[in-house]
Amino acid sequence: MQRVLVLGAGKIGSLIACLLCDSGDYEVILSDRRAEEPDRVRQTHGLKNLRIAPLDAAKRNELHAFLANNKVDAVISALPYYCNPLVAELAREFKVHYFDLTEDVEVTRKVKELSTGAVSAFVPQCGLAPGFISVAANDLMQHFDTLESVKMRVGALPVNPNNALKYSLTWSTDGLINEYGNFCEAIENGQLVKVLPLEGYETITVDGLVYEAFNTSGGLGTLAETYAGKLRRLNYKTLRYPGHCEKIQLLMNELKLNDDRPTLKRVLEHAIPKTTQDVVVIYVAVSGHQHGQLYEENYVRKIYPHTIAGKLWSAIQVTTAGGICAVVDLVLAQPEKFHGFVTQETFTLREFLANRFGRYYDAAE
C-alpha cells in the first residue's frame, strides 16, 4: 500500500483525500495549517482510515520535521501555487514523488530545476488546465502527419449565472487572479512568445451556447516548450460567458487592481458567491495535414458535478482532484518508470480515461 501526504484540506485537497482513501490502495495523511480542517474532512466523509497531521507546510521546519520522521512515497500539494517550491525542494531532499496543481509558470520552472537528476518523479500541473487539457490536446496532435494549429479552451462556469460578472468562485481566488494577471505563453509562427492576459478575444459555440475566450496564464502547461518549432500556432484561452472579460479588464487594468492583488482578492471574495452547481467545458481543436490533406479534429466535453462518498462535489473539484489522482495512480503503479521532471503530455489519453480516477472525465451526471 502506498503512503501519500496530501497538503491542504480545502476544496480540492479534501476530495483528493476522499478519492484515494476510498480506493483502498492508499494510506492517506491529510494536513492543513488549520488544524481542525483534516478532522472535519474525516468526520464529514466517514474516512476512518484517513490519518491526520497538524502541519503548516508553508513553514520549512514543520514540513522538514514531518518528512524526516514519517516515511511517505509521495507528497501531493493542494496548496496555493506560491507554497510549492518549498514542498518540491523538500520532496527532492527526502527522495519522494512530488505532484502539484500549480498554474504558475515560474513555479513550474522552479520545480523543473529542482527535479534535475532526481530519483523520484516531479509532476507539476496535474489538474484540469494545466493538466488534462494537455493530455487531450497531445493525443489529437498524434493523429496528424504535420501540425498547423492547436487551440485549447477550458472554462469552469456556474450553470445558472445571475451576477454582472456571470461567474462564481469555483476554485482558488489566488490562482484565478494569477491567471488573469500574468503574461501568457503561446506559439505564433512557430516561435514561443509571450502574450498579454485578457487579450486575444474570440467567441466559440459549444452545444448551441456562445462562450467568449481570452488569453490567461498557465493553462498551456509545458506543451509550448514541447512543440516549439513543430507547428505554426498553439495557444490556450479561458472560456467565460459573454461580458465577463470586459468587466475583468475594468477591474484589473482600468482600476489597476492587478497592481493590488490583495485588494482585488477581497473584492472578488466579498462580492462573488461560490457554487457547486457548475459545469466544466473542455474544447480542443487541432488542424494539420493527414495524407496530404488539411483536416481538423476536435475534443469536446462538458462535465457536471458528481456524487462521491455520499457528497455532491462541484465539476471543478471533480476534474481537478480526479486529474491529479489519476496521474498519482499512474506514476505510483510503475514508480521505477518515472524519474525527474514529468510533463502531462507524457500520459496518453487512453490510459488517463481508463484510470479509475481519470474516468470522471468521461462520465456525465
ROZA-686071 format. One line per 8 residues: number of its first residue (from 0); for each residue x, y, z of N, C-alpha, C. Coordinates in steps of 0.02 Angstrom, whole numbers. Each point is the difference from the previous one (the first is absolute). Layout:
NUM> X/Y/Z/X/Y/Z/X/Y/Z ~ ...
//
This chain:
0> 42/-60/0/-42/60/0/44/62/0 ~ -16/47/-45/39/61/-5/-23/50/53 ~ 49/34/30/-16/51/50/12/69/-31 ~ -52/42/1/6/66/-30/-19/54/50 ~ 35/56/-4/-15/58/41/-35/52/-44 ~ -61/18/18/-38/50/-36/4/65/40 ~ 27/52/-31/8/64/33/-57/47/-22 ~ -41/20/49/-57/44/-15/-65/-38/3
8> -45/20/45/-64/-34/9/-58/44/-23 ~ 12/40/-51/-52/44/-27/-44/-35/-50 ~ -25/39/-49/-48/-27/-48/27/-59/-39 ~ 62/4/-20/29/-53/-41/34/-53/42 ~ 39/21/50/35/-48/42/-46/-49/35 ~ -59/24/21/-47/-44/34/-26/-55/-47 ~ -13/17/-63/-23/-51/-46/56/-47/-21 ~ 61/26/-7/58/-44/-13/4/-53/55
16> -6/21/62/3/-46/57/-56/-52/-4 ~ -60/23/-16/-57/-46/-6/11/-52/-54 ~ 21/23/-58/9/-47/-56/53/-52/15 ~ 57/22/26/54/-47/14/-18/-47/58 ~ -31/26/52/-20/-43/56/-51/-53/-22 ~ -50/21/-39/-53/-46/-21/26/-55/-46 ~ 55/13/-34/27/-51/-45/25/-62/37 ~ 19/9/64/25/-55/39/73/-17/-13
24> 32/36/-45/69/-15/-19/50/50/26 ~ -25/50/36/45/53/24/-10/12/75 ~ 55/10/33/-2/25/69/10/75/-6 ~ -51/38/18/0/72/-12/9/38/65 ~ 46/47/-2/10/46/56/-19/69/-24 ~ -48/31/32/-25/66/-21/22/53/50 ~ 29/54/-25/23/53/44/-27/68/-24 ~ -3/46/47/-22/68/-16/24/45/57
32> 15/62/-17/21/47/53/-57/15/48 ~ -62/-10/-23/-59/6/45/-11/-69/30 ~ 20/-9/61/3/-66/30/-68/-37/-2 ~ -55/37/1/-66/-32/3/-24/-28/-68 ~ 29/24/-55/-25/-17/-66/8/-74/-17 ~ 59/-31/8/6/-71/-16/-49/-44/39 ~ -10/16/64/-48/-39/40/-71/10/-26 ~ -16/61/-22/-66/13/-29/-11/-44/-62
40> 51/-6/-41/-4/-42/-60/-11/-73/20 ~ 37/-23/49/-7/-70/23/-70/-14/27 ~ -25/46/41/-66/-10/30/-56/6/-52 ~ 4/51/-42/-53/13/-49/-8/-57/-49 ~ 55/-29/-21/-3/-51/-52/12/-71/26 ~ 2/-7/66/6/-66/30/63/-37/-19 ~ 55/36/-5/63/-29/-22/39/-24/62 ~ -19/-58/25/31/-25/61/74/-16/-9
48> 18/-15/-62/70/-18/-14/43/60/-18 ~ -28/61/5/39/60/-16/41/21/60 ~ 65/6/-10/43/25/53/5/76/-4 ~ 11/31/56/2/74/3/68/22/28 ~ 26/53/-31/63/28/24/-8/76/8 ~ 2/26/61/-3/72/10/66/30/-24 ~ -3/34/-57/62/20/-32/-12/61/-44 ~ 41/51/7/-1/58/-44/57/-9/-50
56> -17/-23/-60/51/-17/-50/35/61/-28 ~ -25/60/15/35/60/-22/60/16/45 ~ 5/-35/56/56/9/46/50/-57/-9 ~ 59/18/-24/51/-50/-17/13/-48/58 ~ 7/26/60/19/-43/57/-53/-53/14 ~ -64/19/-8/-54/-48/14/-3/-55/-53 ~ 4/20/-64/-3/-50/-53/62/-44/0 ~ 58/30/12/62/-38/3/-2/-52/57
64> -23/21/57/-4/-45/57/-48/-58/-13 ~ -56/15/-33/-48/-53/-15/31/-52/-48 ~ 30/24/-54/28/-47/-50/60/-38/29 ~ 36/30/46/57/-34/31/-23/-56/46 ~ -60/6/28/-23/-48/50/-57/-45/-25 ~ -22/10/-62/-55/-40/-27/16/-19/-72 ~ 5/-64/-14/14/-23/-67/-63/5/-43 ~ 5/36/-55/-55/3/-48/28/-14/-70
72> -43/-26/-44/21/-13/-69/-9/61/-45 ~ -48/43/18/-14/58/-42/-29/56/41 ~ 12/60/-22/-33/59/29/-41/33/-55 ~ -63/15/16/-46/31/-47/-18/69/28 ~ 18/52/-37/-13/67/24/-65/28/-30 ~ -48/13/44/-61/35/-19/1/69/33 ~ 60/27/5/12/66/31/-1/54/-54 ~ -4/64/20/9/54/-48/67/-7/-36
80> 2/23/-62/58/-10/-43/66/23/31 ~ -3/54/39/62/29/27/31/-42/55 ~ -36/-50/25/28/-44/51/40/-58/-30 ~ -8/-12/-65/25/-62/-29/76/-5/-7 ~ 38/55/-12/72/-9/-4/31/-31/63 ~ -23/20/59/25/-29/61/-17/-74/5 ~ -63/-17/-17/-20/-70/2/42/-42/-48 ~ 11/26/-60/40/-37/-49/72/-8/24
88> 27/52/31/69/-3/24/8/-55/53 ~ -48/-6/45/5/-51/52/-17/-69/-27 ~ -44/-4/-51/-13/-64/-32/64/-26/-32 ~ 39/45/-29/64/-19/-30/48/-26/55 ~ 2/36/55/46/-19/53/-15/-69/28 ~ -66/-15/7/-19/-64/30/-17/-54/-51 ~ 13/15/-64/-7/-50/-54/-70/-29/-5 ~ -51/43/5/-69/-22/-8/-29/31/-64
96> -49/-34/-28/-33/25/-60/-40/63/17 ~ -2/46/-48/-31/66/12/-52/14/-54 ~ -59/24/22/-54/18/-45/-31/66/23 ~ -19/43/-47/-34/62/19/-52/19/-52 ~ -36/55/14/-53/25/-43/15/69/-27 ~ 63/21/3/16/70/-14/-15/20/-72 ~ -24/60/-8/-8/30/-66/54/52/-13 ~ 42/12/50/50/53/-5/61/-24/-40
104> 17/38/-52/55/-19/-45/67/0/36 ~ 13/52/40/64/4/35/9/-54/52 ~ -54/-17/35/3/-54/49/17/-66/-35 ~ -31/-11/-58/14/-62/-37/73/-2/-22 ~ 27/56/-21/71/2/-19/45/-17/60 ~ -20/25/59/39/-15/60/-3/-74/16 ~ -59/-29/-6/-7/-72/12/42/-40/-49 ~ 2/22/-63/41/-34/-50/74/3/19
112> 23/58/23/69/6/21/16/-48/57 ~ -46/-3/49/11/-43/58/0/-74/-19 ~ -34/-17/-54/-8/-71/-18/60/-28/-38 ~ 46/43/-21/57/-23/-40/40/-53/37 ~ 5/-59/-30/38/-55/29/-34/-36/58 ~ -63/17/13/-35/-31/57/-17/-73/-14 ~ 1/-41/52/-20/-70/-8/-76/-8/2 ~ -34/48/30/-73/-2/4/-30/43/-56
120> -65/-6/-10/-34/38/-53/-25/67/27 ~ 6/52/-42/-27/66/16/-51/17/-54 ~ -63/0/20/-55/7/-49/-44/59/19 ~ 16/60/-24/-42/58/14/-59/5/-48 ~ -45/47/14/-55/17/-47/-47/-58/-13 ~ -19/-36/53/-39/-62/-7/-76/9/2 ~ -26/59/-8/-72/9/6/-37/-3/-65 ~ -41/51/-13/-40/4/-60/36/39/-54
128> 18/62/15/36/43/-48/44/48/40 ~ 64/-14/4/35/-53/-35/-14/-68/30 ~ 11/-51/-41/-12/-68/22/-33/-40/-55 ~ -62/-20/12/-34/-43/-48/-5/30/-70 ~ -7/66/-5/-7/31/-65/61/-15/-44 ~ 60/-5/30/60/-17/-37/-1/-73/-23 ~ -27/-44/42/-6/-71/-18/-46/-6/-61 ~ -57/34/2/-49/-4/-55/29/30/-64
136> 31/59/6/28/33/-59/56/-42/-31 ~ 44/-25/42/57/-39/-26/-24/-63/-35 ~ -54/-30/24/-27/-60/-32/-24/17/-71 ~ -38/53/-8/-23/20/-67/59/16/-46 ~ 52/30/27/57/21/-40/36/-59/-32 ~ -6/-60/32/33/-59/-27/-35/-27/-62 ~ -59/26/-15/-38/-25/-58/22/32/-66 ~ 46/47/3/18/39/-59/72/-13/-22
144> 10/2/-65/68/-6/-27/39/64/12 ~ -32/57/-12/28/65/17/-54/42/33 ~ 21/43/46/-47/40/39/-1/72/-25 ~ -60/31/2/-7/70/-16/-18/41/62 ~ -55/-18/32/-27/42/54/-31/-42/54 ~ 10/21/63/-32/-33/58/-32/52/44 ~ -65/-7/11/-37/45/44/-23/-40/61 ~ 17/24/60/-20/-32/62/-42/49/40
152> -62/-20/15/-47/45/35/-33/-38/57 ~ -2/32/59/-31/-31/59/-36/53/39 ~ -59/-17/25/-37/44/45/-31/-38/57 ~ 4/27/60/-36/-26/58/-51/53/19 ~ -64/-14/-13/-52/52/0/-61/-21/41 ~ -35/50/29/-64/-16/31/-51/-20/-53 ~ -41/-49/16/-51/-21/-48/-53/55/-10 ~ -15/35/55/-52/53/-3/28/66/26
160> 39/35/-39/30/63/23/-52/54/10 ~ 6/39/54/-49/53/11/31/63/30 ~ 66/10/-13/30/63/21/33/33/-60 ~ 24/61/9/26/39/-56/61/-33/-33 ~ 41/-35/39/58/-34/-28/-17/-67/-33 ~ -62/-23/11/-22/-65/-26/49/-55/20 ~ 17/1/65/53/-45/23/-11/-15/74 ~ 27/-57/22/2/-18/71/71/-23/16
168> 19/9/62/67/-21/22/-1/-75/12 ~ 21/-37/-50/-4/-72/3/66/-32/22 ~ 54/40/5/64/-27/22/41/55/33 ~ 66/-7/0/44/46/36/-3/71/-28 ~ -15/49/43/0/70/-22/70/23/-18 ~ 50/-22/39/69/18/-16/19/-26/-70 ~ -19/-62/-13/16/-28/-66/-36/36/-56 ~ -62/18/12/-39/36/-51/33/67/-17
176> 18/38/51/32/66/-11/67/-9/-35 ~ 36/-51/19/65/-15/-31/-9/-12/-75 ~ -50/-39/-18/-13/-14/-71/-21/62/-39 ~ -40/42/32/-25/61/-34/54/54/-5 ~ 50/-2/44/46/56/4/70/-11/-26 ~ 20/-63/-11/69/-14/-21/6/-9/-75 ~ 59/10/-26/13/-11/-71/-14/-73/-18 ~ -19/-11/-62/-19/-66/-24/50/-23/-53
184> 8/-65/-7/42/-28/-52/-43/-25/-58 ~ 29/4/-60/-34/-25/-60/54/-13/-52 ~ -19/-35/-53/42/-7/-59/-33/37/-57 ~ 36/46/-30/-24/36/-59/54/-5/-54 ~ -21/-20/-59/48/-9/-56/59/-44/20 ~ -15/-51/40/50/-49/19/45/20/58 ~ -9/62/25/45/25/53/-37/6/66 ~ 34/-17/54/-27/9/67/-1/74/17
192> -59/27/17/-7/71/14/-40/10/64 ~ 5/61/27/-42/20/56/-56/45/-26 ~ -60/-11/24/-57/41/-19/-35/26/62 ~ -38/54/-8/-32/32/57/-62/-39/23 ~ -10/-4/66/-62/-29/25/-59/45/-16 ~ -59/-31/-5/-63/35/-14/-3/27/-71 ~ 48/-17/-42/-1/20/-70/-15/-62/-44 ~ 2/9/-66/-14/-55/-45/-73/-22/1
200> -45/48/7/-71/-14/9/-29/-35/-61 ~ -42/-51/13/-37/-34/-53/-62/-31/31 ~ -43/-26/-41/-59/-37/25/-2/-68/-34 ~ -25/-49/38/-11/-67/-28/-69/-24/23 ~ -28/-47/-37/-65/-28/17/7/-74/14 ~ -26/-22/58/0/-70/19/-71/-19/20 ~ -27/-50/-34/-69/-23/14/-50/58/-2 ~ 10/47/-47/-46/55/-9/9/58/46
208> 46/-4/49/14/56/45/62/37/-23 ~ -3/66/2/57/41/-20/42/17/62 ~ 65/-10/-7/47/17/53/51/49/-29 ~ 27/43/44/57/41/-20/63/-35/24 ~ 55/13/-35/64/-30/18/53/54/-4 ~ 48/-2/48/53/50/1/61/-30/35 ~ 58/30/-13/63/-26/27/0/1/76 ~ 22/-55/29/16/-2/72/64/-40/9
216> 33/11/55/67/-28/11/-2/-71/27 ~ 46/-41/-22/13/-65/32/-35/-60/-30 ~ -57/9/-33/-39/-57/-23/34/-43/-53 ~ 48/29/-33/36/-36/-53/47/-53/27 ~ 17/5/64/46/-48/29/68/3/-35 ~ 27/-59/-14/66/-4/-32/-5/-13/-75 ~ -61/-1/-28/-7/-15/-71/36/49/-45 ~ 2/64/20/34/50/-42/74/-17/-8
224> 32/-20/55/71/-19/-4/8/-65/-40 ~ -45/-47/10/5/-64/-33/-7/7/-76 ~ -44/46/-22/-16/4/-72/27/63/-34 ~ 41/38/33/28/60/-33/37/-20/-63 ~ -14/34/-55/32/-14/-64/-32/-57/-39 ~ -52/-32/29/-31/-58/-33/-69/14/-28 ~ -26/60/12/-65/19/-27/-4/76/-3 ~ -50/24/-36/-4/72/-12/-30/37/59
232> -53/-28/30/-34/37/53/-24/-48/54 ~ 10/20/63/-24/-38/58/-17/50/54 ~ -61/-2/27/-17/46/53/-54/-29/46 ~ -4/30/59/-50/-19/50/-40/62/18 ~ -67/-8/5/-43/54/22/-53/-27/48 ~ -21/43/46/-53/-17/47/-68/16/-30 ~ -49/-43/13/-68/11/-22/-42/32/55 ~ -38/51/-18/-47/32/45/-64/17/-39
240> -52/17/37/-60/25/-33/14/71/-26 ~ -31/19/-57/14/66/-29/-13/57/49 ~ 48/47/1/-5/59/44/48/-3/59 ~ 23/-59/17/45/-7/58/67/34/-11 ~ 30/-11/-57/67/26/-13/3/76/5 ~ -49/33/-28/-1/74/2/0/26/71 ~ -39/-32/43/-4/23/70/64/-15/39 ~ 31/-57/-14/63/-17/33/55/47/-23
248> 0/19/-63/48/50/-25/-8/66/37 ~ -63/20/13/-12/61/38/31/-5/69 ~ -12/-55/34/27/-8/68/76/-2/1 ~ 28/-41/-44/72/-13/5/43/53/-34 ~ -24/26/-55/41/47/-39/-20/73/11 ~ -64/15/-10/-21/70/6/3/24/73 ~ -22/-42/46/2/18/71/66/-21/33 ~ 44/-31/-40/68/-17/20/4/-49/60
256> -51/-43/7/1/-47/55/46/-59/-13 ~ 25/-6/-61/52/-50/-12/64/18/38 ~ 7/64/16/58/23/39/-13/-3/75 ~ -61/-18/19/-18/-6/70/-43/-62/9 ~ 31/-57/-8/-36/-62/-2/-34/-19/66 ~ 29/17/58/-37/-14/62/-68/35/2 ~ -2/63/-24/-65/35/-2/-47/-33/-49 ~ 26/-19/-59/-42/-33/-50/-28/-65/28
264> 41/-37/36/-24/-62/30/-57/12/49 ~ 8/51/42/-53/16/49/-64/21/-36 ~ 6/39/-53/-59/22/-38/-37/-60/-29 ~ 38/-44/-33/-31/-58/-33/-33/-46/50 ~ 35/-15/55/-27/-47/49/-59/30/39 ~ -2/66/5/-56/33/34/-62/3/-44 ~ 11/7/-65/-56/15/-45/-25/-60/-41 ~ 43/-50/-12/-20/-54/-45/-14/-63/40
272> -59/-28/-7/-17/-60/39/35/-63/-27 ~ 5/-49/43/25/-66/-20/-60/-43/-21 ~ 14/-54/-36/-54/-46/-19/29/-69/-12 ~ -42/-51/10/17/-68/-21/-38/-19/-63 ~ -43/46/-24/-39/-12/-61/38/31/-59 ~ 52/-36/-21/43/26/-52/8/-50/-57 ~ 32/21/-52/15/-42/-57/71/16/-23 ~ 38/-52/-16/66/8/-30/-6/-14/-75
280> 21/48/-39/-2/-6/-73/71/-8/-26 ~ 12/-53/-38/66/-14/-29/-7/0/-75 ~ 43/38/-34/-4/6/-73/71/2/-28 ~ 16/-48/-42/65/-3/-34/-13/-6/-75 ~ 34/41/-39/-4/-4/-73/71/-3/-28 ~ 14/-52/-38/66/-10/-30/-8/-5/-75 ~ 39/39/-37/-1/-5/-74/70/-16/-25 ~ 3/-34/-56/63/-19/-30/-12/-45/-59
288> 52/-31/-24/-5/-40/-61/1/-75/16 ~ -46/-35/-31/-3/-73/3/-2/-25/-72 ~ 52/-38/-18/5/-27/-68/-6/55/-53 ~ 31/56/14/2/54/-49/-60/45/-1 ~ -50/-13/42/-60/41/3/-4/37/66 ~ -28/61/-2/-9/40/61/-63/-22/37 ~ 7/-21/63/-56/-23/40/0/36/68 ~ -58/-3/32/-5/23/70/-36/-54/40
296> 24/-10/61/-33/-45/48/-13/38/65 ~ -54/-19/34/-20/33/62/-9/-49/56 ~ 13/24/60/-17/-37/61/-42/48/42 ~ -62/-18/14/-46/44/36/-35/-40/55 ~ 0/26/61/-34/-32/55/-32/53/45 ~ -57/-18/29/-29/40/55/-7/-47/59 ~ 25/22/57/-1/-42/60/-36/37/55 ~ -46/-36/33/-42/30/52/18/-29/68
304> -29/27/54/14/-26/67/-15/-75/6 ~ 36/-32/46/-8/-72/13/-9/-12/75 ~ -36/-52/16/-6/-22/69/55/-53/13 ~ 44/15/47/55/-45/17/2/-4/76 ~ 5/-62/26/2/-12/72/-60/33/35 ~ -58/-2/-33/-62/25/30/-9/75/0 ~ 44/36/-36/-4/73/-1/4/25/-72 ~ -37/53/-14/3/31/-66/60/46/-4
312> 43/-12/-50/60/40/-11/-8/38/-65 ~ 24/61/-2/-6/41/-60/41/-30/-57 ~ -16/21/-60/36/-25/-59/73/18/2 ~ 17/60/24/70/20/2/38/-40/53 ~ -33/-17/55/32/-44/50/12/-69/-29 ~ -49/-27/-34/5/-68/-27/54/-5/-53 ~ 2/49/-45/49/-3/-54/71/13/26 ~ 6/46/47/67/15/26/26/-57/43
320> -40/-22/49/22/-54/44/6/-66/-39 ~ -47/-13/-45/4/-61/-40/61/0/-44 ~ 18/59/-26/59/5/-43/64/-17/37 ~ 10/30/58/62/-12/36/2/-71/28 ~ -57/-26/22/-1/-69/26/16/-50/-55 ~ -24/13/-61/16/-45/-56/74/-1/-14 ~ 32/58/0/71/4/-13/40/-33/56 ~ -20/12/62/32/-33/57/-5/-75/-7
328> -59/-24/-18/-12/-72/-7/45/-30/-55 ~ 4/35/-57/40/-25/-56/75/-1/17 ~ 23/51/35/71/2/18/18/-51/53 ~ -41/-4/53/17/-45/55/-12/-73/-17 ~ -38/-13/-54/-7/-69/-23/64/-26/-31 ~ 41/46/-27/64/-18/-30/53/50/21 ~ 16/5/64/44/53/24/70/-3/-30 ~ 21/-60/-21/67/-7/-30/3/31/-69
336> -57/13/-31/-3/26/-68/8/76/-2 ~ -16/34/55/-3/73/0/54/29/46 ~ 41/44/-30/53/34/38/6/71/-24 ~ 18/46/44/10/69/-20/-64/33/-23 ~ 7/48/-44/-58/41/-21/-44/-39/-48 ~ -64/-4/15/-48/-37/-40/-55/48/-23 ~ -10/6/-65/-51/45/-26/-67/-36/-5 ~ -54/39/-5/-66/-29/-7/-7/-38/-66
344> 33/24/-52/-6/-33/-65/37/-67/-2 ~ 33/-18/54/30/-66/6/-55/-54/1 ~ -59/17/26/-54/-48/10/-47/1/-61 ~ -20/-60/-21/-45/-4/-58/-72/11/23 ~ -41/24/-46/-71/10/16/-33/-66/16 ~ 18/-53/-35/-30/-66/11/13/-23/72 ~ 63/3/23/15/-25/66/-29/46/54 ~ -4/64/-15/-29/47/48/-74/-15/11
352> -38/-6/-54/-72/-11/6/-17/-70/25 ~ 46/-47/-10/-12/-68/25/15/-5/74 ~ 34/49/28/17/-1/70/-63/10/43 ~ -1/-30/59/-58/4/44/-17/70/22 ~ 50/44/1/-13/70/18/-10/43/-62 ~ 37/-14/-52/-8/37/-62/-67/-11/-34 ~ -35/-54/18/-64/-15/-32/-53/54/10 ~ 9/42/50/-50/53/11/-1/49/-59
360> 53/3/-39/1/43/-58/-42/-28/-57 ~ -17/-64/4/-38/-31/-53/-71/-17/21 ~ -20/24/59/-65/-15/27/-43/63/4 ~ -64/-8/-8/-47/55/7/-49/-16/56 ~ -19/51/38/-47/-11/56/-46/60/6
//
